[in-house]
Amino acid sequence: MLKGKCHSCDRMIQKTVTDTCIYCGASLEAGQRFTAEEKKEILRLKQKLAEDRRANSVVVSNPSTGSTFLAAGDLSGGGDC
């Protein structure tokens, strides 16, 4: 699904469902726009990524401040820091 670089800012075109460059807002050329099928696939992959992140996240709370946040990954310890 590579579409090359933006003709305006020369940055790589990202997988997005818009027809504009996410960096500079320029309209993408016809051959650089994602098709309807490609856009559906992009949305499906983003949804899967969001679901995977939620499945691997943990809610952590700090009783002294009353704040909570969502932490991604394994928080069981064992790191080198």
Summary of the structure (lengths in Angstrom):
residues: 81
radius of gyration: 19.1
end to end distance: 39.1
largest distance: 55.3
contacts: 144
relative contact order: 0.13
helix: 28%
strand: 20%
